[in-house]
Amino acid sequence: MLRTFQVHLRYNVQGVTSEAPSSRCEILVGIEWLKSSKFQKRIARNICEKLAHRAKEVLEVAGKEIASAVSG
């Protein structure tokens, strides 16, 4: 199978010191193009949008689970 691109994902989660307990999550996405494509812009935009949506969902669920574990 020929691959056109690879997606690289890096994330960093840090606790933020403040009155209310909170965290900061930084997610970096990189796309390595192995082969030229005339749809590179569209593919890159779709990858970033989908990953952003998934990351938001995962972090929301994780936040709810952590909050319930701390309070209960």
N, CA, C and O atoms as a Tinker XYZ file with bonds, in Angstrom:
   288  protein
     1  N      0.850000   -1.174000    0.000000    73     2
     2  CA     0.000000    0.000000    0.000000    64     1     3
     3  C      0.897000    1.239000    0.000000    63     2     4     5
     4  O      1.834000    1.338000    0.792000    81     3
     5  N      0.603000    2.164000   -0.881000    73     3     6
     6  CA     1.350000    3.419000   -0.952000    64     5     7
     7  C      0.775000    4.418000    0.032000    63     6     8     9
     8  O     -0.438000    4.617000    0.100000    81     7
     9  N      1.653000    5.040000    0.788000    73     7    10
    10  CA     1.227000    6.065000    1.737000    64     9    11
    11  C      1.556000    7.432000    1.160000    63    10    12    13
    12  O      2.638000    7.646000    0.613000    81    11
    13  N      0.625000    8.339000    1.285000    73    11    14
    14  CA     0.806000    9.689000    0.786000    64    13    15
    15  C      1.305000   10.617000    1.884000    63    14    16    17
    16  O      2.051000   11.558000    1.616000    81    15
    17  N      0.891000   10.350000    3.124000    73    15    18
    18  CA     1.275000   11.234000    4.229000    64    17    19
    19  C      1.311000   10.461000    5.532000    63    18    20    21
    20  O      0.760000    9.366000    5.636000    81    19
    21  N      1.970000   11.047000    6.532000    73    19    22
    22  CA     1.958000   10.545000    7.898000    64    21    23
    23  C      1.536000   11.680000    8.809000    63    22    24    25
    24  O      1.900000   12.836000    8.589000    81    23
    25  N      0.767000   11.346000    9.833000    73    23    26
    26  CA     0.321000   12.350000   10.792000    64    25    27
    27  C      1.134000   12.168000   12.069000    63    26    28    29
    28  O      1.244000   11.061000   12.596000    81    27
    29  N      1.697000   13.264000   12.557000    73    27    30
    30  CA     2.457000   13.259000   13.799000    64    29    31
    31  C      1.659000   14.045000   14.838000    63    30    32    33
    32  O      1.195000   15.154000   14.574000    81    31
    33  N      1.511000   13.461000   16.002000    73    31    34
    34  CA     0.717000   14.066000   17.063000    64    33    35
    35  C      1.566000   14.166000   18.322000    63    34    36    37
    36  O      2.160000   13.179000   18.758000    81    35
    37  N      1.621000   15.354000   18.903000    73    35    38
    38  CA     2.363000   15.573000   20.146000    64    37    39
    39  C      1.434000   16.309000   21.101000    63    38    40    41
    40  O      0.741000   17.248000   20.709000    81    39
    41  N      1.425000   15.878000   22.349000    73    39    42
    42  CA     0.574000   16.566000   23.312000    64    41    43
    43  C      1.320000   16.770000   24.622000    63    42    44    45
    44  O      2.248000   16.029000   24.948000    81    43
    45  N      0.899000   17.783000   25.364000    73    43    46
    46  CA     1.491000   18.125000   26.637000    64    45    47
    47  C      0.365000   18.551000   27.571000    63    46    48    49
    48  O     -0.363000   19.500000   27.282000    81    47
    49  N      0.223000   17.845000   28.695000    73    47    50
    50  CA    -0.805000   18.164000   29.678000    64    49    51
    51  C     -0.098000   18.653000   30.937000    63    50    52    53
    52  O      0.787000   17.981000   31.466000    81    51
    53  N     -0.498000   19.828000   31.407000    73    51    54
    54  CA     0.112000   20.415000   32.595000    64    53    55
    55  C     -0.967000   20.858000   33.574000    63    54    56    57
    56  O     -2.023000   21.352000   33.180000    81    55
    57  N     -0.682000   20.673000   34.841000    73    55    58
    58  CA    -1.559000   21.206000   35.877000    64    57    59
    59  C     -1.302000   22.696000   36.017000    63    58    60    61
    60  O     -0.150000   23.131000   36.006000    81    59
    61  N     -2.358000   23.478000   36.148000    73    59    62
    62  CA    -2.228000   24.931000   36.285000    64    61    63
    63  C     -2.432000   25.277000   37.751000    63    62    64    65
    64  O     -3.409000   24.846000   38.364000    81    63
    65  N     -1.525000   26.041000   38.306000    73    63    66
    66  CA    -1.657000   26.428000   39.712000    64    65    67
    67  C     -2.562000   27.651000   39.803000    63    66    68    69
    68  O     -2.214000   28.735000   39.336000    81    67
    69  N     -3.694000   27.463000   40.395000    73    67    70
    70  CA    -4.650000   28.549000   40.624000    64    69    71
    71  C     -5.564000   28.122000   41.758000    63    70    72    73
    72  O     -5.388000   27.048000   42.334000    81    71
    73  N     -6.532000   28.955000   42.077000    73    71    74
    74  CA    -7.458000   28.613000   43.164000    64    73    75
    75  C     -8.297000   27.387000   42.814000    63    74    76    77
    76  O     -8.451000   26.487000   43.641000    81    75
    77  N     -8.825000   27.343000   41.632000    73    75    78
    78  CA    -9.619000   26.190000   41.193000    64    77    79
    79  C     -8.696000   25.188000   40.497000    63    78    80    81
    80  O     -7.855000   25.590000   39.692000    81    79
    81  N     -8.835000   23.896000   40.789000    73    79    82
    82  CA    -7.982000   22.916000   40.113000    64    81    83
    83  C     -8.303000   22.864000   38.612000    63    82    84    85
    84  O     -9.461000   22.730000   38.217000    81    83
    85  N     -7.274000   22.971000   37.804000    73    83    86
    86  CA    -7.480000   22.932000   36.359000    64    85    87
    87  C     -6.222000   22.422000   35.683000    63    86    88    89
    88  O     -5.177000   22.281000   36.318000    81    87
    89  N     -6.326000   22.151000   34.410000    73    87    90
    90  CA    -5.202000   21.658000   33.615000    64    89    91
    91  C     -5.171000   22.385000   32.290000    63    90    92    93
    92  O     -6.153000   22.982000   31.850000    81    91
    93  N     -4.016000   22.314000   31.676000    73    91    94
    94  CA    -3.853000   22.895000   30.343000    64    93    95
    95  C     -3.333000   21.791000   29.433000    63    94    96    97
    96  O     -2.393000   21.078000   29.786000    81    95
    97  N     -3.941000   21.654000   28.276000    73    95    98
    98  CA    -3.537000   20.624000   27.321000    64    97    99
    99  C     -3.192000   21.299000   25.998000    63    98   100   101
   100  O     -4.000000   22.030000   25.424000    81    99
   101  N     -1.977000   21.039000   25.529000    73    99   102
   102  CA    -1.533000   21.581000   24.256000    64   101   103
   103  C     -1.332000   20.409000   23.298000    63   102   104   105
   104  O     -0.605000   19.466000   23.608000    81   103
   105  N     -1.974000   20.472000   22.144000    73   103   106
   106  CA    -1.881000   19.399000   21.157000    64   105   107
   107  C     -1.329000   19.975000   19.862000    63   106   108   109
   108  O     -1.858000   20.950000   19.328000    81   107
   109  N     -0.264000   19.365000   19.365000    73   107   110
   110  CA     0.367000   19.806000   18.129000    64   109   111
   111  C      0.217000   18.715000   17.077000    63   110   112   113
   112  O      0.461000   17.539000   17.349000    81   111
   113  N     -0.183000   19.109000   15.885000    73   111   114
   114  CA    -0.386000   18.174000   14.784000    64   113   115
   115  C      0.539000   18.558000   13.642000    63   114   116   117
   116  O      0.615000   19.723000   13.252000    81   115
   117  N      1.236000   17.571000   13.115000    73   115   118
   118  CA     2.091000   17.789000   11.958000    64   117   119
   119  C      1.768000   16.760000   10.892000    63   118   120   121
   120  O      1.457000   15.610000   11.203000    81   119
   121  N      1.839000   17.164000    9.654000    73   119   122
   122  CA     1.577000   16.256000    8.535000    64   121   123
   123  C      2.836000   16.190000    7.692000    63   122   124   125
   124  O      3.319000   17.205000    7.192000    81   123
   125  N      3.356000   14.991000    7.542000    73   123   126
   126  CA     4.547000   14.766000    6.723000    64   125   127
   127  C      4.088000   14.201000    5.383000    63   126   128   129
   128  O      3.523000   13.109000    5.321000    81   127
   129  N      4.331000   14.940000    4.329000    73   127   130
   130  CA     3.898000   14.518000    3.006000    64   129   131
   131  C      4.985000   13.649000    2.377000    63   130   132   133
   132  O      6.108000   14.104000    2.158000    81   131
   133  N      4.638000   12.397000    2.091000    73   131   134
   134  CA     5.569000   11.448000    1.501000    64   133   135
   135  C      5.474000   11.455000   -0.017000    63   134   136   137
   136  O      6.396000   11.035000   -0.716000    81   135
   137  N      4.354000   11.935000   -0.506000    73   135   138
   138  CA     4.098000   11.958000   -1.937000    64   137   139
   139  C      3.230000   13.180000   -2.233000    63   138   140   141
   140  O      2.330000   13.501000   -1.457000    81   139
   141  N      3.483000   13.843000   -3.313000    73   139   142
   142  CA     2.724000   15.035000   -3.665000    64   141   143
   143  C      1.286000   14.681000   -4.024000    63   142   144   145
   144  O      1.018000   13.633000   -4.613000    81   143
   145  N      0.378000   15.561000   -3.665000    73   143   146
   146  CA    -1.033000   15.369000   -3.978000    64   145   147
   147  C     -1.645000   16.733000   -4.268000    63   146   148   149
   148  O     -1.299000   17.724000   -3.626000    81   147
   149  N     -2.541000   16.781000   -5.222000    73   147   150
   150  CA    -3.165000   18.070000   -5.525000    64   149   151
   151  C     -4.213000   18.450000   -4.480000    63   150   152   153
   152  O     -4.731000   19.566000   -4.499000    81   151
   153  N     -4.527000   17.528000   -3.572000    73   151   154
   154  CA    -5.517000   17.799000   -2.530000    64   153   155
   155  C     -4.874000   17.984000   -1.156000    63   154   156   157
   156  O     -5.541000   17.796000   -0.139000    81   155
   157  N     -3.600000   18.347000   -1.107000    73   155   158
   158  CA    -2.897000   18.472000    0.166000    64   157   159
   159  C     -3.570000   19.454000    1.113000    63   158   160   161
   160  O     -3.697000   19.172000    2.304000    81   159
   161  N     -3.997000   20.588000    0.609000    73   159   162
   162  CA    -4.636000   21.593000    1.457000    64   161   163
   163  C     -5.920000   21.057000    2.081000    63   162   164   165
   164  O     -6.157000   21.221000    3.278000    81   163
   165  N     -6.742000   20.417000    1.259000    73   163   166
   166  CA    -8.011000   19.884000    1.737000    64   165   167
   167  C     -7.787000   18.752000    2.728000    63   166   168   169
   168  O     -8.457000   18.691000    3.759000    81   167
   169  N     -6.855000   17.859000    2.429000    73   167   170
   170  CA    -6.550000   16.740000    3.324000    64   169   171
   171  C     -6.044000   17.274000    4.662000    63   170   172   173
   172  O     -6.490000   16.818000    5.715000    81   171
   173  N     -5.129000   18.225000    4.635000    73   171   174
   174  CA    -4.574000   18.799000    5.863000    64   173   175
   175  C     -5.674000   19.461000    6.700000    63   174   176   177
   176  O     -5.720000   19.280000    7.917000    81   175
   177  N     -6.543000   20.214000    6.063000    73   175   178
   178  CA    -7.635000   20.879000    6.777000    64   177   179
   179  C     -8.565000   19.847000    7.422000    63   178   180   181
   180  O     -8.967000   20.008000    8.574000    81   179
   181  N     -8.906000   18.785000    6.680000    73   179   182
   182  CA    -9.789000   17.752000    7.225000    64   181   183
   183  C     -9.150000   17.020000    8.398000    63   182   184   185
   184  O     -9.815000   16.745000    9.396000    81   183
   185  N     -7.863000   16.702000    8.282000    73   183   186
   186  CA    -7.165000   16.021000    9.366000    64   185   187
   187  C     -7.177000   16.885000   10.622000    63   186   188   189
   188  O     -7.493000   16.393000   11.705000    81   187
   189  N     -6.842000   18.145000   10.494000    73   187   190
   190  CA    -6.795000   19.044000   11.643000    64   189   191
   191  C     -8.177000   19.228000   12.265000    63   190   192   193
   192  O     -8.301000   19.234000   13.490000    81   191
   193  N     -9.205000   19.375000   11.454000    73   191   194
   194  CA   -10.565000   19.534000   11.974000    64   193   195
   195  C    -11.020000   18.289000   12.720000    63   194   196   197
   196  O    -11.568000   18.387000   13.817000    81   195
   197  N    -10.795000   17.121000   12.133000    73   195   198
   198  CA   -11.220000   15.865000   12.770000    64   197   199
   199  C    -10.470000   15.630000   14.079000    63   198   200   201
   200  O    -11.075000   15.249000   15.080000    81   199
   201  N     -9.154000   15.854000   14.076000    73   199   202
   202  CA    -8.379000   15.658000   15.300000    64   201   203
   203  C     -8.785000   16.648000   16.382000    63   202   204   205
   204  O     -8.843000   16.285000   17.557000    81   203
   205  N     -9.063000   17.876000   16.011000    73   203   206
   206  CA    -9.505000   18.873000   16.988000    64   205   207
   207  C    -10.831000   18.461000   17.610000    63   206   208   209
   208  O    -11.015000   18.580000   18.821000    81   207
   209  N    -11.743000   17.984000   16.796000    73   207   210
   210  CA   -13.054000   17.548000   17.290000    64   209   211
   211  C    -12.903000   16.354000   18.230000    63   210   212   213
   212  O    -13.503000   16.331000   19.304000    81   211
   213  N    -12.106000   15.367000   17.833000    73   211   214
   214  CA   -11.896000   14.175000   18.673000    64   213   215
   215  C    -11.203000   14.535000   19.976000    63   214   216   217
   216  O    -11.580000   14.038000   21.038000    81   215
   217  N    -10.204000   15.386000   19.907000    73   215   218
   218  CA    -9.477000   15.782000   21.118000    64   217   219
   219  C    -10.413000   16.491000   22.092000    63   218   220   221
   220  O    -10.358000   16.245000   23.297000    81   219
   221  N    -11.269000   17.365000   21.576000    73   219   222
   222  CA   -12.216000   18.077000   22.426000    64   221   223
   223  C    -13.156000   17.094000   23.122000    63   222   224   225
   224  O    -13.413000   17.221000   24.319000    81   223
   225  N    -13.670000   16.114000   22.373000    73   223   226
   226  CA   -14.561000   15.113000   22.961000    64   225   227
   227  C    -13.854000   14.303000   24.042000    63   226   228   229
   228  O    -14.399000   14.097000   25.126000    81   227
   229  N    -12.636000   13.843000   23.745000    73   227   230
   230  CA   -11.883000   13.030000   24.701000    64   229   231
   231  C    -11.585000   13.823000   25.965000    63   230   232   233
   232  O    -11.740000   13.301000   27.069000    81   231
   233  N    -11.160000   15.076000   25.822000    73   231   234
   234  CA   -10.834000   15.886000   26.991000    64   233   235
   235  C    -12.070000   16.230000   27.819000    63   234   236   237
   236  O    -11.984000   16.328000   29.043000    81   235
   237  N    -13.218000   16.413000   27.167000    73   235   238
   238  CA   -14.451000   16.664000   27.912000    64   237   239
   239  C    -14.830000   15.448000   28.749000    63   238   240   241
   240  O    -15.195000   15.587000   29.916000    81   239
   241  N    -14.747000   14.262000   28.164000    73   239   242
   242  CA   -15.076000   13.028000   28.892000    64   241   243
   243  C    -14.082000   12.818000   30.032000    63   242   244   245
   244  O    -14.477000   12.476000   31.147000    81   243
   245  N    -12.801000   13.022000   29.759000    73   243   246
   246  CA   -11.785000   12.861000   30.801000    64   245   247
   247  C    -12.022000   13.841000   31.944000    63   246   248   249
   248  O    -11.893000   13.476000   33.112000    81   247
   249  N    -12.364000   15.072000   31.617000    73   247   250
   250  CA   -12.648000   16.072000   32.647000    64   249   251
   251  C    -13.817000   15.668000   33.522000    63   250   252   253
   252  O    -13.766000   15.827000   34.742000    81   251
   253  N    -14.878000   15.144000   32.907000    73   251   254
   254  CA   -16.048000   14.699000   33.677000    64   253   255
   255  C    -15.695000   13.526000   34.577000    63   254   256   257
   256  O    -16.119000   13.482000   35.732000    81   255
   257  N    -14.920000   12.573000   34.061000    73   255   258
   258  CA   -14.532000   11.408000   34.864000    64   257   259
   259  C    -13.644000   11.813000   36.030000    63   258   260   261
   260  O    -13.805000   11.302000   37.138000    81   259
   261  N    -12.711000   12.722000   35.796000    73   259   262
   262  CA   -11.829000   13.183000   36.866000    64   261   263
   263  C    -12.629000   13.943000   37.916000    63   262   264   265
   264  O    -12.423000   13.751000   39.114000    81   263
   265  N    -13.542000   14.803000   37.473000    73   263   266
   266  CA   -14.363000   15.576000   38.407000    64   265   267
   267  C    -15.212000   14.665000   39.264000    63   266   268   269
   268  O    -15.339000   14.897000   40.467000    81   267
   269  N    -15.801000   13.626000   38.674000    73   267   270
   270  CA   -16.633000   12.712000   39.454000    64   269   271
   271  C    -15.799000   11.875000   40.417000    63   270   272   273
   272  O    -16.259000   11.553000   41.512000    81   271
   273  N    -14.565000   11.515000   40.016000    73   271   274
   274  CA   -13.697000   10.735000   40.892000    64   273   275
   275  C    -13.230000   11.573000   42.086000    63   274   276   277
   276  O    -13.108000   11.063000   43.200000    81   275
   277  N    -12.970000   12.863000   41.844000    73   275   278
   278  CA   -12.507000   13.741000   42.919000    64   277   279
   279  C    -13.632000   14.032000   43.887000    63   278   280   281
   280  O    -13.414000   14.048000   45.099000    81   279
   281  N    -14.842000   14.264000   43.375000    73   279   282
   282  CA   -15.969000   14.637000   44.247000    64   281   283
   283  C    -16.587000   13.427000   44.928000    63   282   284   285
   284  O    -17.215000   13.574000   45.976000    81   283
   285  N    -16.428000   12.250000   44.369000    73   283   286
   286  CA   -17.120000   11.082000   44.930000    64   285   287
   287  C    -16.239000   10.131000   45.524000    63   286   288
   288  O    -16.690000    9.104000   46.032000    81   287
